[in-house]
Amino acid sequence: MKKEQLANLLGSLAIAVSDAQSEAMAVRTSLNASEMAAVMTLGTSPGLSIDHLGKILGLSHSATVRLVAKLAAQGQIARRPRADRREVGLRLTAKGRALRDRLVTARGRVLEGCIASLPAAERAAFGRLVSTLLETLTASRRQADHICRLCDETVCPLESCPVERKAVRLETGAP
């Protein structure tokens, strides 16, 4: 297979997987993509500020404020004053954590279904290839946080995540 065709197929695979996980998550929760990403992100990073959440999600400050207001009105997130009181920390409520659990389950089923037909040896090789590609695509901490905004960190702990490892190396200047 030519390199150009493989690259084209990779693009199609990325879109198909992204669409499938987004659709499965939306069906289970009726949330839009930004709302899903906010709930998923706050589940693994409680206490984020509106500004930090917006940067991870790739949203403007005003769009993030509207998103937070909507999720707070629905009882999904709570705002907690920080020590300096100029900012608030955002956390999932019990209702938000239950919603996140539904998102994680829906996403996991789709993604596990994508690799289910691969024999164990091919799955292991694919895992190594995906890890290499993710490391290559990670160019900054901000980008790493954006890449992993829908991740289930219970199955991909930070110490073994290729994106996190690359972000740490970039931050520390380690090889």
Secondary structure as GFF3:
##gff-version 3
##sequence-region A 1 175
A	DSSP	alpha_helix	3	29	.	.	.	ID=ss1
A	DSSP	alpha_helix	33	44	.	.	.	ID=ss2
A	DSSP	alpha_helix	50	57	.	.	.	ID=ss3
A	DSSP	alpha_helix	61	73	.	.	.	ID=ss4
A	DSSP	beta_strand	77	81	.	.	.	ID=ss5
A	DSSP	beta_strand	88	92	.	.	.	ID=ss6
A	DSSP	alpha_helix	94	115	.	.	.	ID=ss7
A	DSSP	alpha_helix	120	137	.	.	.	ID=ss8
A	DSSP	alpha_helix	141	147	.	.	.	ID=ss9
A	DSSP	three_ten_helix	158	160	.	.	.	ID=ss10
A	DSSP	alpha_helix	162	172	.	.	.	ID=ss11
###
